[in-house]
Amino acid sequence: MARTTKHGSEGQGNRADPELGQVAAERPGAPSMTTNQGVVIEDNRNSLKAGARGPTLLEDFILREKITHFDHERIPERIVHARGSGAHGWFRPYQSWASITRADFLQDPKRKTPVFVRFSTVAGGAGSNDTVRDVRGFAVKFYTREGNYDLVGNNIPVFFIQDAMRFPDLIHAVKPEPDREFPQAASAHDTFWDFASLMPESLHMLMWAMSDRAIPRSYRMMEGFGVHTFRFIDAAGGSRFVKFHWRPKLGSFSLVWDEAVKIAGADPDFHRRDLWDAIDQGDFPAFEFAVQIFDEEMAASFDFDVLDATKLIPEELVPLTPLGELVLDRNPDNFFAETEQVAFHPGHLVPGIDLSNDPLLQGRLFSYLDTQLSRLGSSNFHQIPVNRPKCPFANMQRGGHMRMSVEKGRVAYEPNSLDPLSPAQDPDRGYTHHPEAMESPKIRLRPESFADHHSQARLFWLSQTDVERTHMVAAFRFELSKVDTLAVRERMVGHLFDVHPELGGRVAAALGLEMDGDAAPVGREVAPSDPLSILKKAPETLATRKVGCLAVDGVSAATVDGFRRAVERKGGKLMIVSMKRGGFRSAEGEMIPADFFVQGGPSFLFDAVLLLGGATPPADFLMDAAARNFAADAFAHLKAIGADEGGVALLARAGIGEADFDEAVVPLASKVTPAAVSRFLSAAARHRLWSREAKVNAPV
Ligand code: HDE
């Protein structure tokens, strides 16, 4: 029906009227739109012109305000960790930890401290893919009653370099090459490996970065680490060294490489969406906060230096003490205001937590405050809501860009006698630094105790399962295969021989390099440490996992429903993928709505799949490339597959015959038995069938 408005005549046909309900009078309770000065806007769609077809007038202050604000919407993205996702939540200690620290948020098991957490990748820009091979940031801001405490960690317990002086070079090497500005969010290029191969101190971290830790399944399923050695200070001033750990309650899980690459195309926001959806649906991500506690004497007994960020302390030497739990239960209201503007800083400390002399940490103490000034544009970034302490704060700092607070009175200095209520220093409650004794020459020198770059790299290698080692070899092969400069490839593989001859030999062979290393590895002898492997401690669970059910017209709704209930009983979620977004018409005649059209819901977005093609699968199902890839990828990514007759036919079309079936491929009769359902569920809870890997990937 045609409609005439002040804006002219618009033919609407049978479409919804776009003008309907768009003015304040038709939206009871909604505010009228205003300019930033509070002036109500009459028309938000048409600029002020000299006549309907005439030029726009400069006097249109409403248009100019709107466009000017838009032009300045972006702030500089973070130099590193630009791509990230955040969430609100709380932290609660299991008991009072007064015996080891005076930190207020660790005193009372009845008190929750609000937190904001930001997970991130390191190398890519703000719009880069989530599932790239990279370290993940794990930054936590605790809004404690004694000030904000930031624990700005990563999902890997060590770092590439030992001294802050090298950080800009490391980042320049991994970022897109400056002449061509590629590759984005990838270490697989010449400049990164050139730098790494000239920095043997990076070897230990490279082992982690080439492991599956660098392609996590979810932010909710990865560990976090403070990396550096810190101190806990108790009320009597006693100091103990600590290393911080976060342990995900769901266990640690990773993607496989081919899956990570494909997800990057199908859903660049895979981790962001996963975090958002989980919180939205009430599956609140939870992590245990734990510390390794040790004193100076013990530290001196280790055969590595606890101030060296390329080293970890094996849990066999110092076990973990669980302190409390972190739960993320609220999505941000606004990404920019919170996740983008949140400003972490390792120097945001509270009484009871102190630093060590780790030269990497010391450099970070400068960098984070400095970077906020250029990113957020003002020394008043602490007044942005997400950064503002939730406890009172007051001092004599004044002015600056965008100062929000309005301080009263004539006194902005200390000491003063004119305002007895002005803020004063507080020796009783104030932050005190551990009075570590110092007497040494002023010098640029790396300590001898930082010199062993190989032993812990080998420790990591030796601690992995065969599957994990193979993945590391494959990752080194992939990354170095993208390096054009032969000398760089050779130099890097030379280092790998020094870590372990088997590692060097396998990577050399995989790359087609005819190289041999010395038979004896460099460094000390080390004993494997099981907690360094994620597969050795992987729990069997379906909790919060997704099962993708590819179903076509004619499939029984009762079967799908039975699976849905069974999956949900185990804490998982079943999602329907169909040949049409609208869904499929079941054998019972109902229309079952789909969550995905098959091309938009490939199997690598799910943890396990059901292939339901019915007794006589439709021809378009069997010939469709997306459907065939759905089956082929699920098999190649080692997932549990439940397949009815039509599903088995689809697998066959994808090149997977019944002779290839293994314990994680569960054929389903037309009447699905409880035994088959439970076989499928336990295969799915195992996450992947690692023994299948030998069938789908050539050996490396
Ligand atoms: Fe960072 N790092 N970093 N880093 N880092 C930044 O700070 C820096 C290091 C980490 O979600 C920047 O606000 C230097 C180690 C995380 O907002 C910047 C050195 C670890 C995040 C910076 C390091 C980290 C950052 C960029 C070597 C693990 C994201 C924007 C001396 C313990 C926080 C910003 C968020 C962010 C500098 C090394 C973790 C430029 C100079 C080691 C999780 O200030």
Boltz pocket constraint, residues with backbone or C-beta under 6 A from the ligand:
constraints:
  - pocket:
      binder: B
      contacts: [[A, 78], [A, 79], [A, 80], [A, 81], [A, 84], [A, 118], [A, 119], [A, 120], [A, 136], [A, 137], [A, 138], [A, 139], [A, 152], [A, 153], [A, 154], [A, 159], [A, 163], [A, 164], [A, 165], [A, 167], [A, 225], [A, 226], [A, 227], [A, 228], [A, 309], [A, 339], [A, 342], [A, 343], [A, 344], [A, 359], [A, 360], [A, 361], [A, 363], [A, 364], [A, 367], [A, 368], [A, 369], [A, 371], [A, 372]]
      max_distance: 6.0
